[in-house]
Amino acid sequence: PSEITTRYTDMHWLRSGSFGEAWSAYDPSNGRSPVVIKIFYTTTATGIRYLTRNLVARSRSLRNAVQEAVTECELANKIATKGPDGDPGRNRVVKCLKNKADRSRPADHALYLVLEHGGTSVEEWIKDESYRATVDEKRKVVGQLLQGLRTMGELLPQKLVHHDLKPANSVYDGTTA
């Protein structure tokens, strides 16, 4: 969508899923900080159709999927702000920077989320880089992921369970997972 391509620079496709695609980009309005843009779409007989509030209003399953993604975005920010001070796990969650999928969005504009750029997916790191990693680095990655899980499951005021934990949904930037 042109709104996204004119606002963000150096966009590069990362991956597509059943419900959208993820792009790495830079946000010039925030000092060219690296971000990931998660754009929601549906697949039709004629190809991909980006979701808008108008389109989502006609489908309960699309509406529920968008709401679930928005809720996940809000939860990530709660984990980052409500985790105990000094807890390393609260820094292991990718924060949602902009929610462009809520009800205040114009009805005919594409729905998307802007997330911190946390690095490459752990899945890609395992395939492409882990063979070069030392045992200590591999332990560090696993340990940091476990810190994030511990924060969600034990240390937050409201305990959370991650229902889709897998290497593709975890990121590693060479220093932090």
C-alpha positions as CSV (number, residue, x, y, z in Angstrom):
1,P,0.0,0.0,0.0
2,S,1.3,3.4,-1.0
3,E,0.7,4.9,2.5
4,I,3.3,2.5,3.8
5,T,5.8,2.7,1.0
6,T,5.8,6.5,1.1
7,R,6.2,6.6,4.9
8,Y,8.9,4.0,5.4
9,T,12.2,3.6,3.5
10,D,14.4,0.7,2.3
11,M,11.6,-1.9,2.6
12,H,12.6,-5.5,2.3
13,W,10.3,-8.5,2.3
14,L,10.9,-10.8,5.3
15,R,8.2,-13.5,5.1
16,S,4.6,-14.1,4.4
17,G,2.1,-16.1,6.4
18,S,-1.5,-17.1,6.0
19,F,-2.7,-13.7,7.1
20,G,-0.1,-11.2,6.2
21,E,3.4,-10.3,5.4
22,A,6.3,-8.8,7.3
23,W,8.7,-6.2,5.9
24,S,11.9,-4.7,7.4
25,A,12.1,-1.0,6.8
26,Y,13.4,2.3,8.3
27,D,11.2,4.9,9.9
28,P,12.5,8.4,8.9
29,S,10.1,10.0,11.4
30,N,12.0,8.3,14.2
31,G,15.6,8.9,13.2
32,R,15.6,6.1,10.6
33,S,15.2,3.5,13.3
34,P,14.8,-0.1,12.0
35,V,11.3,-1.5,12.2
36,V,9.2,-4.4,11.0
37,I,5.9,-3.7,9.4
38,K,3.3,-6.4,9.6
39,I,0.7,-5.8,6.8
40,F,-2.5,-7.8,7.0
41,Y,-4.0,-9.4,3.8
42,T,-6.4,-12.0,2.6
43,T,-5.9,-14.2,-0.4
44,T,-8.6,-14.3,-3.1
45,A,-8.9,-15.9,-6.5
46,T,-7.4,-12.8,-8.1
47,G,-4.5,-12.6,-5.6
48,I,-3.6,-10.7,-2.4
49,R,-6.0,-8.1,-1.0
50,Y,-4.8,-5.9,1.8
51,L,-7.2,-5.7,4.7
52,T,-9.1,-2.5,5.5
53,R,-11.7,-1.9,8.1
54,N,-14.4,-2.1,5.3
55,L,-13.2,-5.5,4.2
56,V,-12.8,-6.8,7.8
57,A,-16.3,-5.7,8.7
58,R,-17.7,-8.3,6.2
59,S,-15.8,-11.3,7.7
60,R,-15.9,-12.5,11.3
61,S,-12.8,-14.6,10.9
62,L,-10.8,-11.7,9.5
63,R,-12.1,-9.4,12.2
64,N,-11.1,-11.9,14.9
65,A,-7.7,-12.4,13.3
66,V,-7.0,-8.7,13.2
67,Q,-8.2,-8.2,16.8
68,E,-6.0,-11.1,17.9
69,A,-3.0,-9.4,16.3
70,V,-3.9,-6.1,17.9
71,T,-4.3,-7.7,21.3
72,E,-0.9,-9.4,20.9
73,C,0.6,-6.0,20.1
74,E,-0.9,-4.5,23.2
75,L,0.3,-7.5,25.3
76,A,3.8,-7.1,24.1
77,N,3.9,-3.5,25.3
78,K,2.4,-4.5,28.7
79,I,5.1,-7.1,29.2
80,A,7.8,-4.6,28.4
81,T,6.3,-2.0,30.8
82,K,4.9,-4.2,33.6
83,G,7.7,-6.7,33.9
84,P,9.6,-6.3,37.1
85,D,12.4,-3.7,37.1
86,G,15.7,-5.3,36.4
87,D,14.2,-8.4,35.0
88,P,16.0,-9.2,31.8
89,G,13.0,-11.0,30.4
90,R,11.0,-7.8,29.9
91,N,13.6,-6.7,27.4
92,R,13.2,-9.9,25.4
93,V,9.8,-8.9,24.0
94,V,9.6,-7.1,20.6
95,K,7.5,-4.0,21.3
96,C,4.7,-2.7,19.1
97,L,5.5,0.8,18.1
98,K,2.4,1.8,16.1
99,N,-1.0,0.2,15.9
100,K,-2.5,1.0,12.5
101,A,-5.1,-1.7,12.7
102,D,-7.5,-0.4,15.4
103,R,-11.0,1.0,15.0
104,S,-9.8,4.6,14.7
105,R,-8.2,3.8,11.3
106,P,-9.9,5.2,8.2
107,A,-12.2,2.5,6.8
108,D,-10.5,2.3,3.4
109,H,-6.8,2.3,4.6
110,A,-4.7,-0.8,4.9
111,L,-4.4,-2.4,8.4
112,Y,-0.9,-2.9,9.7
113,L,1.3,-2.9,12.8
114,V,4.8,-1.4,13.2
115,L,7.1,-3.4,15.5
116,E,10.6,-3.0,16.8
117,H,13.1,-4.7,14.6
118,G,14.5,-7.4,16.8
119,G,16.8,-9.0,14.3
120,T,16.5,-12.1,12.1
121,S,14.2,-14.9,13.1
122,V,15.7,-17.6,15.2
123,E,14.5,-20.1,12.5
124,E,16.6,-18.3,9.9
125,W,19.5,-18.0,12.3
126,I,19.4,-21.7,13.0
127,K,19.4,-22.5,9.2
128,D,22.0,-19.9,8.1
129,E,24.2,-19.0,11.1
130,S,24.0,-21.4,14.0
131,Y,26.6,-23.8,12.5
132,R,29.2,-21.0,13.1
133,A,28.0,-20.2,16.6
134,T,29.9,-21.5,19.6
135,V,28.1,-23.6,22.2
136,D,28.1,-20.6,24.5
137,E,26.3,-18.5,22.0
138,K,23.7,-21.2,21.4
139,R,23.2,-21.5,25.1
140,K,22.9,-17.7,25.4
141,V,20.1,-17.6,22.7
142,V,18.1,-20.4,24.4
143,G,18.7,-18.8,27.9
144,Q,17.4,-15.4,26.7
145,L,14.3,-16.9,25.1
146,L,13.7,-18.7,28.4
147,Q,14.1,-15.4,30.3
148,G,11.3,-14.0,28.2
149,L,9.0,-17.0,28.8
150,R,9.7,-16.8,32.5
151,T,8.7,-13.2,32.6
152,M,5.4,-13.9,30.8
153,G,4.6,-17.0,32.8
154,E,5.8,-16.2,36.3
155,L,6.6,-12.6,36.8
156,L,3.8,-10.5,35.4
157,P,0.8,-9.5,37.4
158,Q,-1.3,-11.4,34.9
159,K,0.4,-14.6,33.8
160,L,0.5,-15.2,30.1
161,V,1.0,-18.3,28.0
162,H,2.5,-18.0,24.5
163,H,0.4,-20.2,22.2
164,D,2.6,-20.0,19.1
165,L,6.1,-20.2,20.4
166,K,8.5,-21.4,17.6
167,P,11.8,-20.3,16.1
168,A,10.0,-18.3,13.3
169,N,8.3,-16.2,16.0
170,S,11.5,-15.4,17.9
171,V,14.2,-13.1,16.9
172,Y,18.0,-12.8,17.4
173,D,20.1,-9.8,16.5
174,G,23.5,-11.3,17.2
175,T,23.5,-10.1,20.7
176,T,20.0,-10.5,22.1
177,A,17.2,-13.0,21.6
